[in-house]
Amino acid sequence: MKRTTSVIRRVVLAAAAVALAAGCTAQAADPGGGGAGASKTPKASTTPSATASTAPGTTGTPTTPASSTPSTDGKPPSPSATTGTVEGLLKDGDENEQVRELQARLRQLHHFDRAPTGFYGTMTAGSVKAFQKKQGLPLTGSVDLTTWERLLAASRKPTADELRPSTTNQLDTPDARCMTGRVLCISKESRTLAWMIDGKVVSSMDVRFGSENTPTREGTFSVEWKARKWTSTIYHTPMPYAMFFSRGQAVHYSSDFAARGYAGASHGCVNVRDRAKLSALFDQVKVGDKVVVHW
């Protein structure tokens, strides 16, 4: 009987030892480190609960609010469900095709006086303020949904040429002397050259003029002679596609104008910076065609 009791006692002690070892293993794995009694306290579940902020069917990654997702269809985002407006739809520092459309529409309304660039800078912000003032809107300088919708209503969809016009500078109203015949109509006011036939603009390009010390002469002239390749006999600089119209002054391509823009000036000639356009124009213009240089 004693032997039986001894055997039973050994079995019970062995089972207790196994149970204690299992408890230590679980305790060691418990990040709470709450001691031996911690095994009695339920651990926090690592599975997302039904009230978690993740969307159903996701793997635990928070969803991005719809209002922060940029529009990809070229249209402004829908109004916020909570505020009814979208603040800062377009603003200073943005650069995209919608900014280009904004500038083109503002240009239609004479609030933006240059070619669209697609970059929203201080000039665009000033133009937006001018439009907002006319519409009686807050002068924020940025485009919210209300400003955009007002602009859509006040303007039309820009054409391809309005979005990417042939000249950086906007053509002004042609001089009356340019309205008949074949004319190189050159404006010092807008710094443009318009090739016109019977009052219609065939092509146009940006131009640069002489400095105060060597001004480009104004008046009505005619193309006296042409030279596809020419080098100035005075300044020894190349004058490709030269079309002479007034005692040595000519319309010609200028690599300096192409490189430096309006930071420089000519010695009296009419500089063109778009070589390809001038090459095409050179082939169309004939000796004897009219040249008008005006303000």
C-alpha positions in Angstrom: 0.0 0.0 0.0 2.8 2.3 0.9 4.5 1.4 -2.4 1.3 2.3 -4.3 1.0 5.6 -2.4 4.7 6.4 -3.2 4.1 5.7 -6.8 1.0 7.9 -6.9 2.9 10.7 -5.1 5.8 10.6 -7.7 3.3 10.7 -10.6 1.5 13.8 -9.0 4.9 15.6 -8.4 6.0 14.9 -12.0 2.7 16.3 -13.4 3.1 19.4 -11.2 6.6 19.9 -12.5 5.4 19.7 -16.1 2.7 22.2 -15.4 5.1 24.6 -13.7 7.6 24.3 -16.7 4.7 25.2 -19.1 3.8 28.2 -17.0 7.4 29.5 -17.1 7.5 29.2 -20.8 4.3 31.2 -21.3 5.6 33.8 -18.8 8.8 34.2 -20.6 6.9 34.9 -23.8 4.6 37.5 -22.1 5.9 41.0 -23.0 4.3 42.4 -19.9 6.7 40.6 -17.6 4.1 40.6 -14.8 5.5 37.7 -12.8 4.1 34.3 -12.2 0.6 35.6 -11.6 0.4 37.3 -15.0 -0.6 34.1 -16.7 -4.1 34.5 -15.1 -4.7 38.0 -16.7 -6.0 37.9 -20.3 -3.5 39.5 -22.8 -4.6 42.2 -25.2 -5.6 40.8 -28.5 -3.4 41.6 -31.5 -6.2 41.1 -34.0 -8.0 44.4 -35.1 -11.3 44.7 -33.4 -14.6 45.5 -35.2 -14.3 49.1 -34.2 -10.8 49.7 -35.6 -10.3 52.5 -38.1 -9.1 50.2 -40.9 -11.6 49.5 -43.7 -13.2 46.0 -43.9 -11.2 43.5 -45.9 -7.9 45.3 -45.4 -4.8 43.9 -43.7 -4.5 46.6 -41.0 -3.1 49.4 -43.1 -5.1 52.6 -42.4 -7.0 53.9 -45.4 -6.2 57.3 -47.0 -9.0 59.8 -46.6 -10.7 60.5 -50.0 -10.2 64.2 -49.7 -6.4 63.9 -49.7 -6.3 61.9 -52.9 -5.4 64.1 -55.9 -7.7 64.3 -58.9 -6.5 62.4 -61.9 -9.2 63.3 -64.4 -8.3 66.9 -64.9 -11.4 68.1 -62.9 -11.4 69.7 -59.4 -12.1 67.3 -56.5 -15.6 67.0 -55.2 -16.5 69.2 -52.3 -15.8 68.0 -48.8 -18.8 66.3 -47.2 -18.1 68.2 -44.0 -17.2 71.7 -45.2 -18.7 71.9 -48.7 -15.5 73.5 -50.1 -12.0 72.6 -51.1 -9.5 75.1 -49.8 -6.3 75.6 -51.8 -7.3 73.5 -54.8 -4.5 75.4 -56.7 -2.0 77.5 -54.9 1.5 79.1 -55.0 4.1 76.5 -55.8 1.9 74.1 -57.7 3.1 73.0 -61.2 0.7 71.0 -63.4 -1.6 71.1 -66.4 -4.5 72.5 -64.4 -2.4 75.5 -63.5 -1.7 76.0 -67.2 -5.5 75.9 -67.9 -6.1 78.3 -65.0 -3.6 80.8 -66.6 -5.1 80.4 -70.0 -8.6 81.1 -68.8 -7.3 84.1 -66.8 -5.6 85.3 -69.9 -8.9 85.2 -71.8 -10.3 87.5 -69.2 -7.2 89.9 -69.4 -6.1 89.0 -65.9 -2.9 87.2 -67.0 -0.7 88.9 -69.6 1.7 86.3 -70.7 1.8 82.7 -72.0 0.7 80.0 -69.6 3.7 78.2 -68.0 1.9 75.6 -65.8 3.7 77.0 -62.7 1.7 78.8 -60.0 3.9 81.7 -58.8 3.4 85.3 -57.5 2.2 86.6 -60.9 -0.5 83.9 -61.1 -1.5 84.6 -57.5 -1.9 88.3 -58.3 -4.0 87.4 -61.4 -6.2 85.2 -59.3 -6.7 88.0 -56.7 -7.7 90.3 -59.5 -10.3 87.8 -60.7 -11.5 87.2 -57.1 -11.9 90.9 -56.6 -14.0 91.3 -59.7 -16.2 88.4 -58.6 -16.6 89.7 -55.0 -14.7 86.7 -53.5 -12.2 86.7 -50.7 -8.8 87.8 -52.0 -6.8 84.7 -51.1 -4.7 84.4 -54.2 -5.3 80.7 -54.2 -8.0 78.8 -56.1 -10.7 77.1 -54.0 -13.7 75.3 -55.6 -15.8 78.5 -55.7 -13.2 80.5 -57.5 -12.6 77.6 -60.0 -16.3 77.3 -60.7 -16.7 81.0 -61.2 -13.7 81.0 -63.6 -15.2 78.1 -65.6 -18.5 80.0 -65.9 -16.7 83.2 -67.0 -14.4 81.7 -69.6 -14.3 79.0 -72.2 -12.2 75.9 -72.6 -8.8 77.0 -73.8 -7.6 75.9 -77.3 -4.3 74.1 -77.8 -2.7 77.4 -79.0 -4.0 79.2 -75.9 -2.5 76.6 -73.6 0.8 76.6 -75.5 0.9 79.8 -77.6 3.3 80.4 -80.4 4.8 83.4 -78.6 5.7 84.0 -75.0 4.4 87.5 -75.3 0.8 88.2 -76.2 0.2 89.7 -79.6 -1.3 93.2 -79.4 -3.8 94.7 -81.8 -2.1 95.0 -85.3 -1.2 98.4 -86.5 -3.5 99.7 -89.3 -0.6 99.6 -91.8 -0.4 95.8 -91.2 -4.0 95.0 -92.3 -3.4 94.8 -96.1 -1.0 92.8 -98.2 2.0 90.8 -97.0 3.5 92.3 -93.9 6.1 91.7 -91.2 4.2 93.5 -88.4 6.7 94.2 -85.6 5.4 95.6 -82.3 7.8 97.2 -79.8 5.0 97.3 -77.3 4.4 93.5 -77.2 7.9 92.6 -78.4 6.4 90.3 -81.1 6.6 89.8 -84.9 3.5 88.8 -86.7 3.7 87.6 -90.3 0.4 88.7 -91.7 -1.3 88.3 -95.1 -4.4 90.4 -95.8 -5.0 91.1 -92.2 -4.7 87.6 -90.9 -1.8 86.3 -88.7 -0.1 83.4 -90.4 2.7 83.0 -87.8 4.2 84.9 -84.9 7.3 84.9 -82.7 9.1 86.8 -79.9 11.6 89.5 -80.9 14.1 91.7 -79.3 15.2 95.2 -80.3 18.2 97.5 -80.2 19.4 99.2 -77.1 18.9 102.9 -76.2 22.2 103.7 -77.9 21.5 101.6 -81.0 17.7 101.7 -81.4 15.7 99.9 -83.9 14.1 102.4 -86.3 10.3 102.7 -86.5 8.2 103.2 -89.6 7.1 101.5 -92.8 9.8 99.7 -94.8 10.2 96.9 -97.2 12.4 93.8 -97.4 15.4 95.0 -99.5 17.4 91.8 -99.7 17.7 88.4 -97.9 20.6 86.2 -96.8 20.2 82.7 -95.3 23.7 82.9 -94.0 25.3 86.2 -93.2 27.9 87.6 -90.8 27.8 91.3 -89.7 30.5 93.3 -91.5 30.6 95.7 -88.5 30.3 93.4 -85.4 31.5 90.2 -87.1 28.7 88.2 -85.5 26.5 85.6 -87.3 23.1 86.8 -88.6 21.3 83.7 -90.0 18.1 84.1 -92.0 18.7 87.8 -92.3 16.0 90.0 -94.0 17.3 93.5 -94.3 14.7 96.3 -94.3 16.5 99.6 -93.3 20.1 100.5 -94.0 21.7 97.5 -92.4 19.0 96.7 -89.9 17.4 93.3 -90.4 15.2 90.7 -88.9 17.5 87.7 -88.1 18.1 84.8 -85.7 20.1 85.6 -82.6 21.7 82.8 -80.5 22.3 85.4 -77.8 18.6 86.2 -77.6 17.9 82.4 -77.5 20.4 82.0 -74.6 19.9 85.2 -72.6 16.4 86.4 -73.5 15.6 90.1 -72.8 18.7 90.4 -70.6 20.5 91.7 -73.7 19.8 93.8 -76.8 20.7 94.0 -80.4 22.7 96.7 -82.3 19.5 97.8 -83.9 18.3 94.7 -85.6 15.1 92.7 -84.8 16.3 89.6 -83.1 14.4 86.3 -83.2 15.1 83.5 -80.8 13.1 80.7 -82.4 15.4 79.5 -85.2 12.9 76.9 -86.7 10.1 79.4 -86.9 12.3 82.0 -88.5 13.7 79.5 -91.0 10.1 78.7 -92.1 9.3 82.5 -92.3 12.4 83.2 -94.3 11.2 80.8 -97.0 7.8 82.6 -97.2 8.9 86.2 -97.2 9.8 87.8 -100.6 11.9 90.8 -101.4 9.6 93.8 -101.5 7.2 92.6 -98.8 6.2 95.3 -96.3 7.8 95.7 -92.9 6.1 97.8 -90.2 7.9 98.6 -86.9 5.6 100.3 -84.5 4.7 100.8 -80.8 
